[in-house]
């Protein structure tokens, strides 16, 4: 039997549309400690952060099978947010709490370096630059 990809990113996108279609505000609960997650650390509590994904609150939202990214403002400061799909713990409507909670998945183990393997340069994290 073939191994199927995670259903989480598909469910996140579907629930996001459903919440918006019902004139509600989509919120996501994120594991801020998940690898490659880029969120405003000043708003993280107990390793988690709740983010408002309403089109009026964010810009340039992109959702694919690997990640969710968008530009937002936190405490008046613009910041780009990157969420691996597996870092999303729940998506729900702010107004009534309807949505879905996902199983917590363990973080992927770091790649092992064996003999003869060269260390690969790490990709830099995305960053924003203020242009005046």
Protein Blocks (a to p, Z undefined) as FASTA:
>chain_A
ZZdddfklmmmmmmmmmmmmnopacdddddfkbghiacdfklggghiacddfbfklpghi
acdfkbccddddeehiacdddddfklpmbdcdfklopacddddddddddddddehiacdd
ddddddddddZZ
